[in-house]
Amino acid sequence: MILYHGTYLTVEHPDLKQSREDIDFGVGFYTTLDKNLASKWACNKKPSILNWYEFNEENYKIKELKADREWLDFVSANRNQDFSKLPFHKNDFDIIKGPIADDKMFEILDLYYDGIINADKTIEMINCLKYSDQIVFVKQKFIDEKIIFKGSKELYGFEKQRILDQIKEDRLLADALIRKMRNQ
């Protein structure tokens, strides 16, 4: 399996010490099967580097999340750093896979955090958006044993501009859909 990671540098040896706690699934090495998505992650950085890896798919424990209440509670607990509200112990798994709470979803999540909409409405609205899945590795030993760096590439010029234009278009479409849902 080939996985992609977009950032501002070549990452030959992923290190969880470089990860943040206050993101979707907390500390982890964030990857995706979607090369275009990882390119979008990279294009939000300077320089913009797309890394790819081979993953040895044998013997691992995975937690697969859908855009449902468990996912919402997990993302909320990590983003708000209220770890007492985590719906499961992520250290029971090697990998957590599920929807990305990207910037297309921020407005919806903010409405939920501010108490303007409830959890059911939040999940309904998120499921109306087109989202991608992320594959997050949560144990350093597992990363060291199972992920093999295969290469990296800097994104620039026309290629980077095309990706940035796609990000802008995605945001505009998501904003229009969110406005429509809020008015229903």
N, C-alpha and C positions, 0 to 999 in steps of 0.2 A: 504494500500500500504506500502511495506517495502522499505526503502531507506538506502543507505550505505554511509559512510564517512570514508575515510582513512587518518590517521594522526599519530602523535607521542604520543598521549595521549588519555585517555578516555574523551569523551565530552558528559557529561550528559545534560548540559544546553548550547546549542550553543549561542555564544555571538558575534554579528557583530563587536564589538570593537576589536576582535582578527583577523579580516579579513584585507586583503590588497586591495588598490585601483587599483594597476597596474597589475591585472590579467584579464583573459578573459571577465568576466561580471562585473568587479569592486567589490566593497564591497558586500559580501553576504556569505551565508552558503551553501557551495558546496556539493551536494549529487549526487547519481546516483542510478538507479535501478539495475545496473550491479555490483554484488558482486565482481566479478573478477577484474573489473576496480578499484573499491575502494580499493581492496587488493593491486593493483599495486601502487596506490597513497600512501598507508601506507608503502609499502616496500621501498619507497624512503626516509623514515625517520627512526630515531633510538630513542627509540624503534618503532616498527611498530604495530600500533593499528587499528583494523577494528571496527568501531562503526556501529550500526544499529538502525533504528528508525521506528516507525509507523507514518504514515501521515494521518491525518483526511482530506479527500478529498472534504469536503463540502465548498462551498462559497469562491472561490478564483478567482483572475484575473491572467491569465497566458499569457505571451508573448512567443510564440513558434517560434524559429529561425531555419532556414535551412542553409546549407553551400552556401550562396548567398551573394549578395552585401550588404544587410542590416547587416547580421552577420559579414562580413569582416569589415565594417565601425564601428560597435559596438565594436568588439574586438580590432581593431586598436586604437580607441579613448580611450578605457580603458587602454590598455597596454602602450600607449604613454602619457597617462594622459592629453589628449587634449579634455576635456569634451565639448568644444564648437562644436565638430564634431560628437557628439552622434546623431544617427539617430532617437532616440525616448527617452522619459523620462522614465527611469526604475522605478521611484517611482510611475508611473501610474499602476504598476503591483505588485503582491505579489510574483510571481515566474517568472523566466526566464529560459526557457529550450532550449537547442541547442547544437551543436557540440562543443567538447572540442578542443581548440587550444593547443594540447599537444606537447611534444618535437618531435614527428614525423613530426609536421608541422612547427617547428621553422625555418628550412632552407627556406621553401617556403615563410613564412611571412617575413623573413629577405630580401629575394630577392625583395619582393613587397615594403617593407619599403625603401630599397636602390634604388628603381626606375628601377630595372633591368627587372622586369616583371610588366605588368599592372594588374588591378583588375580582368579582365576577365580571364587571364591566371592563376592568383592565385586561383581563384574559381574553374577553370577547374582542376588544379593540386590537390587541396584539395579534390575535389569530387572523384578523383581516389584513394585516400587513404581510408583505413578502419578506420573510426573514431567512437567514442561513444558519446552519449549525456550526458550532465550534467543537473541537476535540481538545480537551485540556488534560494535560498530564500533571498529576499532583504529587508524585514521589520522585525525588532526585535519583535514587538508586534505579528505579524503573526506567527513567529517561536515559541514564547512562548505559543501561543494558539493552534497550529496545529501539532506540532512535539512532539512525545513522545519517549523518550529514552527507548530502549528495551534491550540493552546489548553491550558488547565490548569483543574483543578477541585480544591477542597479537599474531602476526605472527612471527614465528622463526623457526630455524632449517631447515629441509628438505622442509617444506611447503614454507617458505620464499625464499629459494634458487630456488625452482621450479618457483615461481613468478618472481624473478629477472632474471632467464634464459629466461622466456617468454618476459619480457620487452626488454631484449637484442635482442632476435630474432625479435620482432616487429620492433625495430629500424633499424636493418639490412635490413629487407624486405622493410621498408619505404624508407631508403636511396637508395637502389637499384632502386626502382620505381621512385624516384625523379630524380636520375641520368639519367634514361632512358627518362623521360619526358623532362628534360632540353636539351637532345641531339636531340629531335625531331624538 
